[in-house]
Amino acid sequence: MSDAWSDRLSEYLDGELPPGEARELELHLRDCAVCRHGLTELKALVARLAADPVLAADQPTSQEWQAIRRAISAPRRRWMIPSAIAAALAGLAIAGALLRPREPLRVEAAAVPAVYDRATGELEAILRDNKAQLRPETVQALEASLAAIDSAISQAERALAADPANDYVTRSMGQLRDARLTVLRRAVAVATGKEL
Amino acid sequence: MLIAMLLVQATQQAPFDTTIAVRPETRLEVTASAGTIDVKVWDRNAVRIVARPERGAQVQAVLDGAVLDVRARTPTGGIDLVGYEITVPRKMNLTLGRSDVDITVHDTEGSVDASITSGKIVIEGGRGAVSLRSFEGPIEVRSARATVKAESTIGRITLSDVVGDVDVRSNSNHVTLENVDSRNLRATSISGMVRFSGPLHPDGRYTLTSHSGSVFLKSPPPINASIDIATVGGAFSSAILHTVTYRTRKGIFIARFGNGAAQVTMESFMGGLVVEAIKPQ
């Protein structure tokens, strides 16, 4: 199902294709439903991320945008798992902020959950080390909050497995991961005496 | 730069009371680890600070350029526990916080930026832009004409009798918007309920979402709105006449009420989605 144009969609969206190639791609799009679908998904993802108020204050750099788009428009497997990638990406900008200063970000399908896991893992470790600074009732409320989000993420994962192309579930997954990172980040700020 | 500095060492239990002349553009910043910050307004270009420090805290008020900075320090570097009563020019901009503090602000017309970990934030009356954050304390805004942005990690958020744009989020508690008149409103929770009551303006956009909690919309009849519904394990319910246009799958559809003018999004992954008319008094 792969073709010569599927890896060029991101460049096209960025206006980086030479005019001749852009025209060729546009002709190709008339006949190729897979590429049309891919382009639509790319546009929708960019719009969703740009419109998300949580992410608006910490948008990915232009380099990261490129990486994100290329990860999605890279080999055919994306059409099998675009929703999973998109879900994870919603947490990516915040994860990136957590890890600054950072190396140039390489976003591959398999690496996105790893970035999220690394970010949450680091925050959880900091929180464990500083938990004694929080009041017992705060710890209790925090753990209840995280448990609720984890339960919600499990629900979303099950729903996504059953219906991988469901945009609402995909978006929810991203928002839940954002929420978990935000809660952890806020808790770490409180425990370490930093501003919210 | 002209720097005026007041430093008053308050003995334990003795109140700190000073009045400082300020310019209209001066911002007040109050930082406290614990205690209360109560702000009222008057029609003078001056700030009166009455503080009741405890545990040997030393209160200081420093006017540096466009900022009047008020904070307290303890000899041992521990938690400064202070009760502040502050009177400010009506349009003064305020930055208040930041740890275990109860903050109450009455009738200001400047911007209010308040941040706490625990305690509570109450904005009563006034107009302007308020930006409020808490980790676990509740946030309340009452009887205000204001642009309200509020976020709490664990605490509840309640707005009542508010006119203006609203963007509020509580991760794990309820969000209640009672009699809120807005044309641009967003209210979000993960595990709490989201309740909104108020008019739906034809040019308005309203987003009400939760994951586990139910979402309630109550508006005076006639309701004219196109409501984008999305749910997975929840259900939509309304006794008001409407039409439904299904989109891609079960649980994702548009419910159209009346002429469909207002644009509304209601989402709950697992909870109920309810649209009701407010009964005439």
Interface residues (C-beta under 8 A of the other chain):
Chain A: P53 R135 T138 A141 L142 A144 S145 A148 I149 S151 A152 Q155 A156 A159 D163 N166 D167 Y168 V169 S172 Q175 L176 A179 T182 V183 R186 A187 A189 V190 E195 L196
Chain B: G97 R98 S115 T117 S118 R133 S134 F135 E136 T153 I154 D167 N171 S172 R186 I190 S191 H211 S212 A230 V232 G233 T248 R249 G251 I252 E267 F269 M270
